[in-house]
Amino acid sequence: MTTEPLTPSNVHSEIPATGEGFILTLNCVENPGIVHAVAHYLLEHGCYIVDIKQFGDQQVRQFFMRVHFLATADGPSADQLRSDFAPLAEQWGMRWRLEPQARKERILVMVSKFGHCLNDLLFRARTGELPVEIVAVVSNHETHKDLVDWHGIPFHHIPVTPDTKPAAEAQLLELVDQYTAELVVLARYMQVLSDDLTKVLSGRAINIHHSFLPSFKGAKPYHQAYERGVKTVGATAHYVNAELDEGPIIAQQVIEVDHTYSPADLVAVGKDAECKALTNAVRWHAEGRIILSGNRTVVLR
């Protein structure tokens, strides 16, 4: 008995090398047949899977999946793909998102006086390394106005005091709507957001902080770390929620140090860690790699 090999002459579909790329991200209750159903849907629409990542969480019986696929050059649009996928998603009870791969996430960046994370995001967005468009920068100080102006991005100075905080947050939300920002990035924005604001921005606001918490709170954490002789410096990027610096973790960066590092050295290393962790978090969010699961994230890298 012989089995006919798969060759170009007997494979029915062609790889749509010139087609548009799309990203489908989904999660639902774990059940047999989900991968088959999604793959069959894509085959029916003449699409070719470039990359697929999946994870079944046995603890909570949830299934997570990210598919990068190509359509034919004259194939369906994103709107058509969404419309046709909706009945399948409803059948399986999916939370899902389908976007063109080339689409850039519209982000609004917030910053205070420390500009290293802002500068890193501006550079990576300008050079195309990050699939984002920075639509505006908001700050409670004017320290970085010239830098943001040089990049040709709108800069908004919104001072914050205990008395003006509600009005300042209302102004921020107006800017989010004005610029149709999809993600708010707190790039060392040194103001605590109110519970009401974190609820409005749930799942679409990312913050960065040093990973010494909760050990070294308050001012000069790197100097406190120096006094205790720490051996690692790190940073954590997470989604914002009502619990200060305790939202679902997206990315972490750790750098080893030793007794030769001065407080200034630790600060410098900490800035590098913060930039790297925040860049990864923003990239993975923009690329549709992150799915929230309770107070955790699943990052399909």
Short mmCIF file of the C-alpha atoms (twelve columns), coordinates in Angstrom:
data_MODEL
# 
_entry.id   MODEL 
# 
loop_
_atom_site.group_PDB 
_atom_site.id 
_atom_site.type_symbol 
_atom_site.label_atom_id 
_atom_site.label_alt_id 
_atom_site.label_comp_id 
_atom_site.label_asym_id 
_atom_site.label_seq_id 
_atom_site.Cartn_x 
_atom_site.Cartn_y 
_atom_site.Cartn_z 
_atom_site.pdbx_PDB_model_num 
ATOM 1   C CA . MET A 1   0.000   0.000  0.000  1 
ATOM 2   C CA . THR A 2   1.360   3.391  -0.974 1 
ATOM 3   C CA . THR A 3   0.379   6.830  0.185  1 
ATOM 4   C CA . GLU A 4   0.358   9.663  -2.311 1 
ATOM 5   C CA . PRO A 5   2.719   12.392 -1.118 1 
ATOM 6   C CA . LEU A 6   1.526   15.959 -0.805 1 
ATOM 7   C CA . THR A 7   2.941   17.827 -3.776 1 
ATOM 8   C CA . PRO A 8   2.078   21.157 -5.408 1 
ATOM 9   C CA . SER A 9   -0.006  19.263 -7.957 1 
ATOM 10  C CA . ASN A 10  -2.397  17.734 -5.428 1 
ATOM 11  C CA . VAL A 11  -2.545  20.422 -2.739 1 
ATOM 12  C CA . HIS A 12  -5.687  22.419 -3.423 1 
ATOM 13  C CA . SER A 13  -4.766  25.812 -1.981 1 
ATOM 14  C CA . GLU A 14  -1.901  28.143 -2.764 1 
ATOM 15  C CA . ILE A 15  0.179   30.178 -0.354 1 
ATOM 16  C CA . PRO A 16  -1.088  33.764 -0.831 1 
ATOM 17  C CA . ALA A 17  2.397   35.288 -0.771 1 
ATOM 18  C CA . THR A 18  1.155   38.694 -1.946 1 
ATOM 19  C CA . GLY A 19  -1.900  38.798 0.315  1 
ATOM 20  C CA . GLU A 20  -2.604  40.983 3.314  1 
ATOM 21  C CA . GLY A 21  -1.619  39.741 6.773  1 
ATOM 22  C CA . PHE A 22  -4.040  39.551 9.694  1 
ATOM 23  C CA . ILE A 23  -3.847  38.759 13.406 1 
ATOM 24  C CA . LEU A 24  -6.632  36.825 15.123 1 
ATOM 25  C CA . THR A 25  -6.531  36.630 18.928 1 
ATOM 26  C CA . LEU A 26  -9.121  34.718 20.933 1 
ATOM 27  C CA . ASN A 27  -9.924  32.958 24.175 1 
ATOM 28  C CA . CYS A 28  -12.809 30.812 25.337 1 
ATOM 29  C CA . VAL A 29  -13.668 27.845 27.536 1 
ATOM 30  C CA . GLU A 30  -11.361 24.967 26.671 1 
ATOM 31  C CA . ASN A 31  -13.027 22.286 24.549 1 
ATOM 32  C CA . PRO A 32  -11.901 19.824 21.869 1 
ATOM 33  C CA . GLY A 33  -12.126 21.051 18.298 1 
ATOM 34  C CA . ILE A 34  -11.361 24.759 18.647 1 
ATOM 35  C CA . VAL A 35  -8.139  24.665 16.634 1 
ATOM 36  C CA . HIS A 36  -9.819  22.567 13.937 1 
ATOM 37  C CA . ALA A 37  -12.753 24.997 13.729 1 
ATOM 38  C CA . VAL A 38  -10.500 28.043 13.357 1 
ATOM 39  C CA . ALA A 39  -8.208  26.332 10.845 1 
ATOM 40  C CA . HIS A 40  -11.213 25.178 8.798  1 
ATOM 41  C CA . TYR A 41  -12.628 28.718 8.779  1 
ATOM 42  C CA . LEU A 42  -9.326  30.105 7.489  1 
ATOM 43  C CA . LEU A 43  -9.058  27.392 4.824  1 
ATOM 44  C CA . GLU A 44  -12.600 28.127 3.638  1 
ATOM 45  C CA . HIS A 45  -11.594 31.762 3.168  1 
ATOM 46  C CA . GLY A 46  -8.454  30.914 1.215  1 
ATOM 47  C CA . CYS A 47  -6.152  31.992 4.030  1 
ATOM 48  C CA . TYR A 48  -2.715  30.631 4.903  1 
ATOM 49  C CA . ILE A 49  -1.483  30.291 8.502  1 
ATOM 50  C CA . VAL A 50  1.961   31.838 8.978  1 
ATOM 51  C CA . ASP A 51  2.240   31.419 12.742 1 
ATOM 52  C CA . ILE A 52  0.024   30.031 15.467 1 
ATOM 53  C CA . LYS A 53  0.428   30.167 19.246 1 
ATOM 54  C CA . GLN A 54  -1.954  28.508 21.668 1 
ATOM 55  C CA . PHE A 55  -2.254  27.668 25.352 1 
ATOM 56  C CA . GLY A 56  -4.791  25.683 27.323 1 
ATOM 57  C CA . ASP A 57  -4.875  26.732 30.977 1 
ATOM 58  C CA . GLN A 58  -5.856  23.612 32.903 1 
ATOM 59  C CA . GLN A 59  -6.317  25.593 36.127 1 
ATOM 60  C CA . VAL A 60  -9.198  27.703 34.811 1 
ATOM 61  C CA . ARG A 61  -10.226 25.641 31.734 1 
ATOM 62  C CA . GLN A 62  -9.563  28.512 29.364 1 
ATOM 63  C CA . PHE A 63  -8.077  28.248 25.878 1 
ATOM 64  C CA . PHE A 64  -5.987  31.061 24.361 1 
ATOM 65  C CA . MET A 65  -4.918  31.401 20.737 1 
ATOM 66  C CA . ARG A 66  -3.181  33.846 18.398 1 
ATOM 67  C CA . VAL A 67  -3.040  33.241 14.658 1 
ATOM 68  C CA . HIS A 68  -1.050  35.228 12.093 1 
ATOM 69  C CA . PHE A 69  -2.424  34.442 8.642  1 
ATOM 70  C CA . LEU A 70  -2.364  35.710 5.072  1 
ATOM 71  C CA . ALA A 71  -5.301  36.210 2.735  1 
ATOM 72  C CA . THR A 72  -5.085  36.114 -1.054 1 
ATOM 73  C CA . ALA A 73  -4.407  39.365 -2.875 1 
ATOM 74  C CA . ASP A 74  -8.047  39.543 -3.989 1 
ATOM 75  C CA . GLY A 75  -9.327  37.898 -0.812 1 
ATOM 76  C CA . PRO A 76  -11.719 39.102 1.884  1 
ATOM 77  C CA . SER A 77  -11.257 42.374 3.739  1 
ATOM 78  C CA . ALA A 78  -10.862 42.654 7.497  1 
ATOM 79  C CA . ASP A 79  -14.530 43.632 7.822  1 
ATOM 80  C CA . GLN A 80  -15.633 40.598 5.795  1 
ATOM 81  C CA . LEU A 81  -13.398 38.277 7.802  1 
ATOM 82  C CA . ARG A 82  -14.827 39.648 11.048 1 
ATOM 83  C CA . SER A 83  -18.400 39.333 9.822  1 
ATOM 84  C CA . ASP A 84  -17.899 35.742 8.734  1 
ATOM 85  C CA . PHE A 85  -16.017 34.793 11.901 1 
ATOM 86  C CA . ALA A 86  -18.651 36.207 14.275 1 
ATOM 87  C CA . PRO A 87  -21.031 33.182 14.097 1 
ATOM 88  C CA . LEU A 88  -18.139 30.791 14.816 1 
ATOM 89  C CA . ALA A 89  -17.026 32.946 17.738 1 
ATOM 90  C CA . GLU A 90  -20.557 32.981 19.129 1 
ATOM 91  C CA . GLN A 91  -20.800 29.204 18.781 1 
ATOM 92  C CA . TRP A 92  -17.691 28.688 20.909 1 
ATOM 93  C CA . GLY A 93  -18.295 31.625 23.276 1 
ATOM 94  C CA . MET A 94  -15.086 33.383 22.234 1 
ATOM 95  C CA . ARG A 95  -13.701 36.751 23.196 1 
ATOM 96  C CA . TRP A 96  -11.806 37.702 20.073 1 
ATOM 97  C CA . ARG A 97  -10.166 40.386 17.967 1 
ATOM 98  C CA . LEU A 98  -9.152  40.345 14.302 1 
ATOM 99  C CA . GLU A 99  -6.997  43.138 12.883 1 
ATOM 100 C CA . PRO A 100 -4.730  43.721 9.857  1 
ATOM 101 C CA . GLN A 101 -1.135  42.946 10.774 1 
ATOM 102 C CA . ALA A 102 0.056   46.277 9.335  1 
ATOM 103 C CA . ARG A 103 -2.293  48.265 11.547 1 
ATOM 104 C CA . LYS A 104 -0.593  50.532 14.109 1 
ATOM 105 C CA . GLU A 105 -1.971  50.868 17.631 1 
ATOM 106 C CA . ARG A 106 -2.806  54.474 18.519 1 
ATOM 107 C CA . ILE A 107 -1.205  55.266 21.872 1 
ATOM 108 C CA . LEU A 108 -1.241  58.260 24.175 1 
ATOM 109 C CA . VAL A 109 1.839   58.536 26.396 1 
ATOM 110 C CA . MET A 110 1.841   60.087 29.857 1 
ATOM 111 C CA . VAL A 111 5.060   61.235 31.528 1 
ATOM 112 C CA . SER A 112 6.322   63.360 34.411 1 
ATOM 113 C CA . LYS A 113 9.962   64.488 34.831 1 
ATOM 114 C CA . PHE A 114 11.849  61.241 34.067 1 
ATOM 115 C CA . GLY A 115 12.074  61.041 30.282 1 
ATOM 116 C CA . HIS A 116 13.992  57.827 29.534 1 
ATOM 117 C CA . CYS A 117 10.942  55.682 28.807 1 
ATOM 118 C CA . LEU A 118 9.288   58.453 26.785 1 
ATOM 119 C CA . ASN A 119 12.422  58.980 24.711 1 
ATOM 120 C CA . ASP A 120 12.731  55.240 24.071 1 
ATOM 121 C CA . LEU A 121 9.108   54.963 22.914 1 
ATOM 122 C CA . LEU A 122 9.393   58.039 20.689 1 
ATOM 123 C CA . PHE A 123 12.520  56.688 19.001 1 
ATOM 124 C CA . ARG A 124 11.174  53.176 18.475 1 
ATOM 125 C CA . ALA A 125 7.851   54.451 17.136 1 
ATOM 126 C CA . ARG A 126 9.600   56.915 14.792 1 
ATOM 127 C CA . THR A 127 11.910  54.225 13.365 1 
ATOM 128 C CA . GLY A 128 9.102   51.693 12.946 1 
ATOM 129 C CA . GLU A 129 10.500  49.277 15.512 1 
ATOM 130 C CA . LEU A 130 7.243   49.474 17.449 1 
ATOM 131 C CA . PRO A 131 3.954   48.955 15.564 1 
ATOM 132 C CA . VAL A 132 2.397   52.026 17.165 1 
ATOM 133 C CA . GLU A 133 1.495   55.609 16.385 1 
ATOM 134 C CA . ILE A 134 2.029   58.000 19.281 1 
ATOM 135 C CA . VAL A 135 -0.894  60.368 18.826 1 
ATOM 136 C CA . ALA A 136 -0.194  62.649 21.815 1 
ATOM 137 C CA . VAL A 137 1.884   63.090 24.965 1 
ATOM 138 C CA . VAL A 138 0.380   64.319 28.239 1 
ATOM 139 C CA . SER A 139 2.450   65.522 31.175 1 
ATOM 140 C CA . ASN A 140 1.976   67.229 34.509 1 
ATOM 141 C CA . HIS A 141 5.248   69.076 33.787 1 
ATOM 142 C CA . GLU A 142 6.603   70.870 30.726 1 
ATOM 143 C CA . THR A 143 10.055  69.257 31.009 1 
ATOM 144 C CA . HIS A 144 9.811   67.251 27.772 1 
ATOM 145 C CA . LYS A 145 7.787   69.619 25.601 1 
ATOM 146 C CA . ASP A 146 10.707  70.451 23.283 1 
ATOM 147 C CA . LEU A 147 11.513  66.773 22.756 1 
ATOM 148 C CA . VAL A 148 7.914   65.920 21.902 1 
ATOM 149 C CA . ASP A 149 7.589   68.985 19.645 1 
ATOM 150 C CA . TRP A 150 10.714  67.881 17.757 1 
ATOM 151 C CA . HIS A 151 8.988   64.595 16.964 1 
ATOM 152 C CA . GLY A 152 5.989   66.528 15.643 1 
ATOM 153 C CA . ILE A 153 3.601   65.061 18.216 1 
ATOM 154 C CA . PRO A 154 0.992   67.120 20.125 1 
ATOM 155 C CA . PHE A 155 2.055   67.871 23.699 1 
ATOM 156 C CA . HIS A 156 -0.499  68.656 26.410 1 
ATOM 157 C CA . HIS A 157 0.516   70.080 29.773 1 
ATOM 158 C CA . ILE A 158 -2.046  69.170 32.440 1 
ATOM 159 C CA . PRO A 159 -0.868  70.219 35.938 1 
ATOM 160 C CA . VAL A 160 -2.207  68.073 38.769 1 
ATOM 161 C CA . THR A 161 -2.860  69.055 42.375 1 
ATOM 162 C CA . PRO A 162 -5.132  67.348 44.917 1 
ATOM 163 C CA . ASP A 163 -7.784  69.985 44.189 1 
ATOM 164 C CA . THR A 164 -7.506  69.829 40.398 1 
ATOM 165 C CA . LYS A 165 -7.074  66.059 39.997 1 
ATOM 166 C CA . PRO A 166 -10.703 65.293 39.029 1 
ATOM 167 C CA . ALA A 167 -10.666 68.031 36.379 1 
ATOM 168 C CA . ALA A 168 -7.241  66.903 35.137 1 
ATOM 169 C CA . GLU A 169 -8.436  63.321 34.723 1 
ATOM 170 C CA . ALA A 170 -11.553 64.487 32.914 1 
ATOM 171 C CA . GLN A 171 -9.328  66.476 30.538 1 
ATOM 172 C CA . LEU A 172 -7.197  63.379 29.980 1 
ATOM 173 C CA . LEU A 173 -10.238 61.316 28.996 1 
ATOM 174 C CA . GLU A 174 -11.303 64.069 26.598 1 
ATOM 175 C CA . LEU A 175 -7.880  63.796 24.926 1 
ATOM 176 C CA . VAL A 176 -8.162  60.007 24.750 1 
ATOM 177 C CA . ASP A 177 -11.437 60.450 22.864 1 
ATOM 178 C CA . GLN A 178 -10.149 63.355 20.774 1 
ATOM 179 C CA . TYR A 179 -7.186  61.359 19.491 1 
ATOM 180 C CA . THR A 180 -9.085  58.034 19.436 1 
ATOM 181 C CA . ALA A 181 -6.253  56.581 21.513 1 
ATOM 182 C CA . GLU A 182 -6.537  52.827 21.978 1 
ATOM 183 C CA . LEU A 183 -3.831  52.482 24.624 1 
ATOM 184 C CA . VAL A 184 -2.586  54.822 27.355 1 
ATOM 185 C CA . VAL A 185 1.052   54.283 28.354 1 
ATOM 186 C CA . LEU A 186 2.286   55.638 31.677 1 
ATOM 187 C CA . ALA A 187 5.971   56.136 30.889 1 
ATOM 188 C CA . ARG A 188 7.049   57.081 34.427 1 
ATOM 189 C CA . TYR A 189 3.988   59.220 35.048 1 
ATOM 190 C CA . MET A 190 4.315   59.964 38.747 1 
ATOM 191 C CA . GLN A 191 0.671   60.476 39.639 1 
ATOM 192 C CA . VAL A 192 -1.686  57.888 41.109 1 
ATOM 193 C CA . LEU A 193 -4.774  57.465 38.932 1 
ATOM 194 C CA . SER A 194 -8.169  57.482 40.613 1 
ATOM 195 C CA . ASP A 195 -10.239 54.304 40.875 1 
ATOM 196 C CA . ASP A 196 -12.815 55.770 38.494 1 
ATOM 197 C CA . LEU A 197 -10.172 56.472 35.847 1 
ATOM 198 C CA . THR A 198 -8.576  53.019 36.151 1 
ATOM 199 C CA . LYS A 199 -11.999 51.447 35.602 1 
ATOM 200 C CA . VAL A 200 -12.550 53.481 32.444 1 
ATOM 201 C CA . LEU A 201 -9.085  52.531 31.136 1 
ATOM 202 C CA . SER A 202 -9.260  48.881 32.237 1 
ATOM 203 C CA . GLY A 203 -7.268  46.681 29.859 1 
ATOM 204 C CA . ARG A 204 -6.002  49.635 27.841 1 
ATOM 205 C CA . ALA A 205 -3.516  51.378 30.132 1 
ATOM 206 C CA . ILE A 206 0.018   50.127 30.834 1 
ATOM 207 C CA . ASN A 207 2.307   51.323 33.630 1 
ATOM 208 C CA . ILE A 208 5.975   50.725 34.444 1 
ATOM 209 C CA . HIS A 209 7.662   50.690 37.850 1 
ATOM 210 C CA . HIS A 210 10.853  49.406 39.434 1 
ATOM 211 C CA . SER A 211 10.637  45.893 40.836 1 
ATOM 212 C CA . PHE A 212 11.902  46.709 44.316 1 
ATOM 213 C CA . LEU A 213 8.312   47.053 45.478 1 
ATOM 214 C CA . PRO A 214 7.074   46.425 48.080 1 
ATOM 215 C CA . SER A 215 10.489  46.452 49.790 1 
ATOM 216 C CA . PHE A 216 11.649  49.961 48.913 1 
ATOM 217 C CA . LYS A 217 8.732   52.361 48.793 1 
ATOM 218 C CA . GLY A 218 8.720   56.130 48.491 1 
ATOM 219 C CA . ALA A 219 11.526  58.419 47.396 1 
ATOM 220 C CA . LYS A 220 14.911  57.246 46.098 1 
ATOM 221 C CA . PRO A 221 14.238  53.496 45.941 1 
ATOM 222 C CA . TYR A 222 17.583  52.860 44.220 1 
ATOM 223 C CA . HIS A 223 19.420  54.546 47.077 1 
ATOM 224 C CA . GLN A 224 17.485  52.374 49.534 1 
ATOM 225 C CA . ALA A 225 18.453  49.335 47.450 1 
ATOM 226 C CA . TYR A 226 22.105  50.391 47.549 1 
ATOM 227 C CA . GLU A 227 22.005  50.561 51.344 1 
ATOM 228 C CA . ARG A 228 20.651  46.997 51.440 1 
ATOM 229 C CA . GLY A 229 23.231  45.663 48.955 1 
ATOM 230 C CA . VAL A 230 20.770  44.362 46.352 1 
ATOM 231 C CA . LYS A 231 22.101  41.967 43.709 1 
ATOM 232 C CA . THR A 232 19.464  42.475 41.008 1 
ATOM 233 C CA . VAL A 233 17.703  45.503 39.558 1 
ATOM 234 C CA . GLY A 234 14.439  45.035 37.742 1 
ATOM 235 C CA . ALA A 235 11.313  46.594 36.307 1 
ATOM 236 C CA . THR A 236 7.719   45.470 35.859 1 
ATOM 237 C CA . ALA A 237 5.258   46.567 33.163 1 
ATOM 238 C CA . HIS A 238 1.622   45.855 33.936 1 
ATOM 239 C CA . TYR A 239 -1.926  46.831 33.133 1 
ATOM 240 C CA . VAL A 240 -3.299  49.530 35.404 1 
ATOM 241 C CA . ASN A 241 -5.991  48.689 37.910 1 
ATOM 242 C CA . ALA A 242 -7.293  50.103 41.193 1 
ATOM 243 C CA . GLU A 243 -4.513  48.402 43.192 1 
ATOM 244 C CA . LEU A 244 -1.429  50.613 42.972 1 
ATOM 245 C CA . ASP A 245 1.332   48.869 40.973 1 
ATOM 246 C CA . GLU A 246 -0.429  45.508 41.341 1 
ATOM 247 C CA . GLY A 247 -2.221  45.152 38.000 1 
ATOM 248 C CA . PRO A 248 -1.834  42.105 35.729 1 
ATOM 249 C CA . ILE A 249 1.873   41.736 34.908 1 
ATOM 250 C CA . ILE A 250 2.847   41.815 31.219 1 
ATOM 251 C CA . ALA A 251 6.642   41.986 31.132 1 
ATOM 252 C CA . GLN A 252 9.526   42.027 33.597 1 
ATOM 253 C CA . GLN A 253 13.210  42.733 33.159 1 
ATOM 254 C CA . VAL A 254 15.979  41.808 35.594 1 
ATOM 255 C CA . ILE A 255 19.643  42.871 35.461 1 
ATOM 256 C CA . GLU A 256 22.316  41.517 37.813 1 
ATOM 257 C CA . VAL A 257 24.407  44.011 39.801 1 
ATOM 258 C CA . ASP A 258 27.001  43.732 42.542 1 
ATOM 259 C CA . HIS A 259 28.747  45.632 45.333 1 
ATOM 260 C CA . THR A 260 30.701  47.807 42.880 1 
ATOM 261 C CA . TYR A 261 27.541  49.617 41.707 1 
ATOM 262 C CA . SER A 262 27.012  53.068 43.181 1 
ATOM 263 C CA . PRO A 263 23.497  54.485 43.692 1 
ATOM 264 C CA . ALA A 264 23.930  56.386 40.407 1 
ATOM 265 C CA . ASP A 265 24.906  53.147 38.658 1 
ATOM 266 C CA . LEU A 266 21.818  51.428 40.008 1 
ATOM 267 C CA . VAL A 267 19.624  54.270 38.756 1 
ATOM 268 C CA . ALA A 268 21.172  53.966 35.279 1 
ATOM 269 C CA . VAL A 269 20.685  50.205 35.196 1 
ATOM 270 C CA . GLY A 270 17.138  50.657 36.460 1 
ATOM 271 C CA . LYS A 271 16.337  53.022 33.608 1 
ATOM 272 C CA . ASP A 272 17.539  50.432 31.096 1 
ATOM 273 C CA . ALA A 273 15.349  47.774 32.730 1 
ATOM 274 C CA . GLU A 274 12.323  50.065 32.733 1 
ATOM 275 C CA . CYS A 275 12.729  50.950 29.051 1 
ATOM 276 C CA . LYS A 276 13.087  47.314 28.026 1 
ATOM 277 C CA . ALA A 277 10.138  46.044 30.053 1 
ATOM 278 C CA . LEU A 278 7.846   48.854 28.903 1 
ATOM 279 C CA . THR A 279 8.864   48.469 25.249 1 
ATOM 280 C CA . ASN A 280 8.129   44.742 25.376 1 
ATOM 281 C CA . ALA A 281 4.748   45.307 26.997 1 
ATOM 282 C CA . VAL A 282 3.698   47.939 24.455 1 
ATOM 283 C CA . ARG A 283 4.923   45.802 21.531 1 
ATOM 284 C CA . TRP A 284 3.142   42.660 22.716 1 
ATOM 285 C CA . HIS A 285 -0.078  44.606 23.312 1 
ATOM 286 C CA . ALA A 286 0.077   46.243 19.878 1 
ATOM 287 C CA . GLU A 287 0.797   42.900 18.208 1 
ATOM 288 C CA . GLY A 288 -2.221  41.251 19.815 1 
ATOM 289 C CA . ARG A 289 -0.137  38.867 21.912 1 
ATOM 290 C CA . ILE A 290 -1.674  39.607 25.323 1 
ATOM 291 C CA . ILE A 291 -4.922  38.179 26.644 1 
ATOM 292 C CA . LEU A 292 -6.180  39.068 30.120 1 
ATOM 293 C CA . SER A 293 -7.175  36.147 32.313 1 
ATOM 294 C CA . GLY A 294 -8.409  37.411 35.657 1 
ATOM 295 C CA . ASN A 295 -5.495  39.144 37.355 1 
ATOM 296 C CA . ARG A 296 -2.982  37.380 35.082 1 
ATOM 297 C CA . THR A 297 -1.982  37.790 31.477 1 
ATOM 298 C CA . VAL A 298 -1.320  35.169 28.851 1 
ATOM 299 C CA . VAL A 299 1.368   36.457 26.464 1 
ATOM 300 C CA . LEU A 300 1.457   34.414 23.255 1 
ATOM 301 C CA . ARG A 301 4.963   35.305 22.053 1 
# 
